[in-house]
Amino acid sequence: MHRARWGKSWIAGRILDAHPDTPPVVVTDTVKNAIRIVALDQRARSRGVRLNQTLSDARALVPDLDCHSADDEANRALLMKIAGWCERYTPLIALGSDPESGRDHGLFMDITGCAHLLGGEQALVADLEARLHAQGFHARLCLADTPGAAWAMARYGQDRIIAEGAHAEAVLPLTLSGLRLPPDMVASLGRVGLKTIGCIASLPRAPLAARFGVRLMQRLDQALGREAEAISPIMPVAELSTERRFAEPVTHQDEIGHVIAALAAGIIEPLERRGLGLRRCRIKLFRVDGHVSQLDVQTARPLRDARVIARLFAERIAGLHDDLDAGFGFDLIRLDVVHADPFDGGQTDMMAHQAAGQGHDALVDRLGARLGLDRVQRFVLADTHIPERSFGRQPVAHLGAPGLAARRASAGNAALALAPEAPGEIITRPLILFDRPELMQTIAEVPDGPPLRFRWRGVSYEVARSEGPERIACEWWRDGRGARTRDYFRVEDWQGYRFWMFRHGLYGRETSEPAWYMHGLFA
């Protein structure tokens, strides 16, 4: 683990289950056709069990050994939960891999600039170790200037904190396995008498690189700080963040609501300085037993109103299927601005003293907080002339999209194109359009005549008037070369009911028996 954005202070750790009331614990896996020890706790190590030892030999030393088969998915899931909990110290957390097995093994935390929040580096390391131990984990930690030095000391050394600038000297006595090298390379170096990092640190570089590869020199330079090493955080870093810690954990929902409102008020001023408004924010609640809960809220437009933010989170909590489980309480609550967009002040209504369209946007935000913003959708026009494909649905608000006001204007212009521009204009499209055209029986003149009578849904109709045809060609690029043309007719029967139907296929050219379909009703 490490402490700042590519900073010079790193913590690396390995975590194993080591509850004091359980027998020695080991993890086994099949390696080279034998069941071997791939991980063990400190009590098993103290009783003579070692890594890569066969299970039969280990049981001969410790008969009451508690063995567990390696489960990569479960290990990764547990490690991800621990990483999420470690965000109480820093948002920059990455997984560390084991060079021998390639599995995720331990964490890197960049804590540069974060240690002072907990009273300094020693206090941070002590707090991290104590909290992990209280949750039933035995953790080996080391704080160093480079991730390589922290990784090596946590696994093969004794120091918990390496003084600034002393990391290069501290790692020299450690085994070459501390450089995160493959086991076969470590064995090859050992055969020529090179067993510690100090053995190769002062040797000529060119012969070593020629014989063992440039990877050896790269790992050495990373551990000694000669070459920078960046990590890839598991979770994206929030644009802005504010938090509150508690000496006494909070448990009541009203208290949590007051804290969220205070955090929201504290994030407004940084947003104003940057000319931004939040579009998506997240509350993280760190429970004292290590569980982390998070709630996301997304807005329809850039937002800077703390009261609205607090109200949206209240709606979000109220919309949970299960109550927010506070357990023994939350000792840390954090508000992260996950996404922000440029904020433009809207035109204010002179009477209501609120921005134009704010009521609509507020309704969308409240529905989105309660139901999920992706479920609040609107109709949009599609680029096609096939009637049932001419519209679709999309979320009213989504990140990276223009504001609601602009989208409403464009949607309104599109809708006006379909509506009559004058009171006497004829409506050429039905008010009710079926999801799928319905097959019917029709008597009509060939090749292009209108229907004379038809039978639909078990009822016969006599045609009094008809208009058409309106020919709509097929979309061969979507439906294939065998798709047929449609001839649409507006039809009225003797009772005054008006229908919209089409003949599917041109008679004599596309088919010898064109079918008729009912597609909509005008009234």
Buried (B, 14 or more C-beta within 10 A) or exposed (E): BBBBBEBBBBBBBBBBBBEEEEBBBBBBBEBEEEBBBBBBBEBBBEBEBEEEBBBEEBBEBBEEBBBEEBEEEEBEEBBBEBBBBBBBBBBBBBBBEBBBBEBBBBBBBBBBBBBEBBEEBEEBBBBBBEBBBEBEBBBBBBBBBBBBBBBBBBBBBEBBBBEEEEBBEBBBEBBBBBBBBBEEBBEBBBEEEBBBBBBBBEEEEEEBBEEBEEBBBBBBBBBBBEBEBEBEBBBEEBBBBBBBEBEEBBEEBEBBBEBBBBBBBBBBEBBEEEEBBBBBBBBBBBBBEBBBBEBBBBBBBBBBBBEBBBBBBBBBBEBEEEEBEBEEBBBBBBBBBBBBBEBEEBEEEEEEEEBEBBEBBBEBBBBBBBEBBEEBEBEEBEEEEBBEEBBEEEBBBEBEBEBBBEBBEEBEEEEEEEEEEEEEEEEEBBEEBBEEBEEBEBEBEEEEBBBEEBEBEEEEBEBEEBBBBEEBEBEEEEEEEEBBBBBBBBBBBEEEEBBBBBBBBBBEEBBEEBBBBBBBBBE
